[in-house]
């Protein structure tokens, strides 16, 4: 059984990560009613004996006494390590608005499952790539090594961060080079939240361009997610609920994207629903590592099959059914409609239209009681409307996990290596150039030791080269598919 370690960087990364941990525990609690510590839960959690000597406690073999998440938190705020008992009534905040995660009493679980969830939190203050990354490199590496040592077979590092802020973009990408040097054989999977054009951080174009260079050079796979796309999805859902179309009703207690159902906060914050959509993306992405299935997909297989060239490792994601991932009761989508939705621009977590762009490869990760014949039938149905590169017409990868998300019969996550990601990078470059041409706010960066103007020119050159690679691929979009001669074997 392989394991993965999650590294959450910055406010955005920590909020999304906390949603993921809570929802992951809910899934395991719903499936594993006996509360036995099994291989499925060990992929992202490990069993730890937290008994105090002399307390008289006893733990039977196979029971969950406590769970420790395979996670490291890095943020601008200081943290402390806490142990949270499910049976205690009081709440202990890790940081403002987020409580220590635990197996919620709301789910009917066996008392054996009523353990303690202990999450080790890295005590650290970080403001960026150059200063604090180098200053605290040894401390960070020590924590990451300890997490890796507790894994029997470390498969992947998940990094969750934003591109616009100082901590997420600066320190989040500094970790990539560090992990590449320390764990060269372990896949580095990154979930990056890209700022919208109306971002409230004026210098976010600088931060994003500098971060893009590190993602190009040191990441194995990147899932770019656009804040504006998430906002548009939530706006459509709110409009649908308020209009009362399709007989929609608001669920009293949602386990999926409600802030009251996932993370107990004093006040619902505007980004709760957006963060939870990304958390559900991660749930579907890691489902094959956490549950059994007739055709599970190893996480390393994603980068192996979907990344034909090293730098073209940006995968556009879509999640369906989308509207049922909210506090809304809507009749479930038919299976064929679910596949059609996955290729619709309305279901993309990046403002893109992959159906009218060029595919390099595509992965379909299905959860629930779905047969491989249904998947193949839908692929054949959709293939005529999709454009694949001439040299990879059969670039499909499929995965079947038997356990559906909580409250659903089935779901689908589509990951596409598609040239439709290019407009996002072009817009990012354009926003950067508007500031850089005037040298606006540049002095703030140049005051940092080791930061020179050449860092910006190198970063924008790296992004321009990436855009050019996508341009070259787009130029082949209408080329006819040639039948290659078959290999003749002498008998």
Phi, psi and omega in degrees: 000130180267157179233159177230148178246131181260133175241115182255123187238129176081173183298314181297312180299322180289322179294316177296316181299319180296322175298318181298314182297319181295315181290325178296318178296322179296319179297314180294322179293325180288326182276316185264075185294333181282348177070027180273133178289113184239182183293328182299313183285340183286348182293328180234356178227155173229149184277128185228135175272112182253018180295144174268133182301128179094001181276354177080005182285152178224140182233121180282156181296133177091347181273151177276110176270324175198154179240135174242120181289143177277076187215149171232129179259134174227124181206171179292332181277154174280146181236163172230156178275129183233150170245127185240118180271133182298332185276353179278146184270330184284158181248143178239117183279134172279314171211168187304125176088352181230126179263162175300133183286152179200168173284116188289138176296345182296332177272132182287098180244155176296149181299337177298332182276349183282064182262200178249129174261115182248123179245118176285130183242134182282120179282110190198142171244130183222142178232353180174188189281313190283308191280297189282334175299312179290322184294321184249021182301315182296318180295319179295316180298322179299317179294318181292323177297320179297319177296320181292326181294334180276003179257132176290322179214090183290120185259324193201147167254123173263124175246126179244123183201169174254161183265338188270330184277170182286314183289310183297313182283318184286297182286326180301320179276337175298325180297330183298312178296321179298315180292324179296321180286321185276323182230069187296337183268355184262130182295140178249105183255125188239132170252113186245127178264116183270140182287154176272172179294341180258027181297142182275358175263109186299323184270012181300327176299321176297310181301319183291318180295316178297322179291324181300322179299318179291322177295320179299321189268331193235358178262149175269320178215138179232131173257096178284130180233130186263127177302321182295322178296317177298317179297319179296321179297313180296322179297319178296321179294315179298319179296320180294319180294315183292330180279342179074019181289156176060022178064036184284145174224146181279130178289139178292323180220106178264142177262004190249296184240006177280135178294332178282336181270335184256306180233124181281111179237156182294322180225139177290127183263154187297337183262004182302309183295322180295316179297323183288330175296317178295321178299322177290329172301314180294326177299313180291324180297322184262004185298322180293334178279341186255340183223163179282158177193159181287340181212065182290148180250119175293141183299327177294335179293335180296308179291329180292321187261337186255354182241092182284334178231143190307314185279340181272063184247027180261119186250124178276130185248146173220146186233133179210146357291139187270314185291332178282001174269020181233187179278042185232131175271112179231141177307136184299146180285145174296155186300314181296323179294327179298319178291321178296320180298325184298337181255008176273145181294339180287345182253004180279142176270014173221139180293095186201161177231085186295335184295334180253017176238185187261128177270134168267324178191163181210138177241137177242114181252105186257140176237144178110189182276077181236135181270151179297330178296324177293322179294313181296321180297319180288327175297314179296327179291324185270338186306318181298336181266000183244143181254115176254154176301149187298331184267006179212056182293337180252038185277057180248139174232131184237152180217139178233116175249129188285341184265117178280166174298157181300126177088003182232158177271328178197163178207167182216130171247122177252129176244120185239127168272100193222145181289356179293349177285344184301316179301327177297316179291323179294319178294322178297317179295320180296318178295323178296314185293329178298323177279317189291327179298328178265359184056030182289133178064007184291329183296332178298323181282321184289346176284343180280132181300132179089355180261120180235164181296335178297335177299322180287318181294322178293321181293316181289330175293322177296318179292320178298321178295322178295315179299321180296323177297319177292324177298318179296323177290318180299330180294341180264007189299321184260013178288141179291148179279123182260137176280115180286145179295140180286150179286125179263131183250124179288134181262000000 
